């Protein structure tokens, strides 16, 4: 991204060339480093986890923690990888 910007391409030209949304290109262009983007992503995930954890305590107290935990697992999205396959490090 920074290399394309140094060649004088605009953000719109970069987004067309890389086939990315303009807001994504703008976010990467404004970032000082990759670590900054990763820290922001981790912070978003941590904040959403904390909010869901805090809001899940009341139904957990009311209906039982096991029931709410099982319901939460049922509502979670499917992982992008097959669940039945062993991990790559398992050999």
C-alpha positions as CSV (number, residue, x, y, z in Angstrom):
1,X,0.0,0.0,0.0
2,X,2.7,2.5,1.0
3,X,4.7,1.5,-2.1
4,X,1.8,2.3,-4.4
5,X,1.2,5.6,-2.6
6,X,4.9,6.5,-3.0
7,X,4.5,6.0,-6.8
8,X,1.9,8.8,-6.8
9,X,-1.3,6.7,-7.1
10,X,-4.4,8.1,-5.5
11,X,-6.4,6.0,-3.0
12,X,-9.2,5.5,-5.6
13,X,-6.7,4.1,-8.1
14,X,-5.2,1.8,-5.5
15,X,-8.6,0.5,-4.5
16,X,-9.4,-0.2,-8.1
17,X,-6.1,-1.9,-8.7
18,X,-6.2,-4.0,-5.5
19,X,-10.0,-4.6,-5.8
20,X,-10.6,-3.4,-2.3
21,X,-13.1,-1.1,-0.7
22,X,-12.1,2.6,-0.6
23,X,-12.5,2.6,3.2
24,X,-10.1,-0.3,3.6
25,X,-7.5,1.3,1.4
26,X,-7.9,4.5,3.4
27,X,-7.5,2.7,6.7
28,X,-4.3,1.0,5.5
29,X,-2.9,4.2,4.0
30,X,-3.5,6.1,7.3
31,X,-1.9,3.5,9.5
32,X,1.6,4.1,10.5
33,X,2.5,0.4,10.7
34,X,1.0,-3.0,10.6
35,X,1.3,-3.3,14.3
36,X,-1.0,-0.3,14.7
37,X,-3.7,-2.1,12.6
38,X,-3.3,-5.3,14.6
39,X,-3.6,-3.5,17.9
40,X,-6.8,-1.9,16.8
41,X,-8.2,-5.2,15.6
42,X,-7.3,-6.9,18.9
43,X,-8.9,-4.1,20.9
44,X,-12.1,-4.4,18.9
45,X,-12.3,-8.1,19.6
46,X,-11.5,-7.7,23.3
47,X,-14.2,-5.0,23.6
48,X,-16.9,-7.0,21.9
49,X,-16.0,-10.0,24.1
50,X,-16.2,-8.0,27.2
51,X,-19.6,-6.5,26.2
52,X,-21.0,-10.0,25.4
53,X,-19.6,-11.4,28.6
54,X,-21.2,-8.6,30.7
55,X,-24.5,-8.9,29.0
56,X,-24.5,-12.7,29.3
57,X,-24.2,-12.7,33.1
58,X,-27.9,-11.8,33.7
59,X,-29.4,-14.6,31.6
60,X,-26.8,-16.9,33.0
61,X,-27.9,-16.1,36.6
62,X,-31.6,-16.3,35.6
63,X,-31.7,-19.4,33.4
64,X,-28.5,-21.2,34.4
65,X,-25.0,-20.8,33.2
66,X,-24.9,-24.2,31.3
67,X,-28.0,-23.4,29.3
68,X,-26.8,-19.9,28.4
69,X,-23.4,-21.3,27.5
70,X,-24.9,-24.0,25.2
71,X,-27.2,-21.5,23.6
72,X,-24.3,-19.2,23.0
73,X,-22.4,-22.0,21.3
74,X,-25.4,-22.7,19.1
75,X,-25.6,-19.1,18.0
76,X,-22.0,-18.7,17.2
77,X,-21.0,-18.7,13.5
78,X,-19.4,-21.7,11.9
79,X,-15.6,-21.7,11.8
80,X,-14.2,-21.3,8.3
81,X,-12.3,-24.6,8.5
82,X,-13.7,-28.1,8.7
83,X,-14.2,-29.0,12.4
84,X,-13.5,-32.7,11.9
85,X,-10.0,-32.3,10.4
86,X,-7.0,-32.6,12.7
87,X,-4.8,-29.6,13.1
88,X,-1.8,-29.3,10.8
89,X,0.7,-29.7,13.6
90,X,-0.7,-33.1,14.5
91,X,1.0,-34.8,11.7
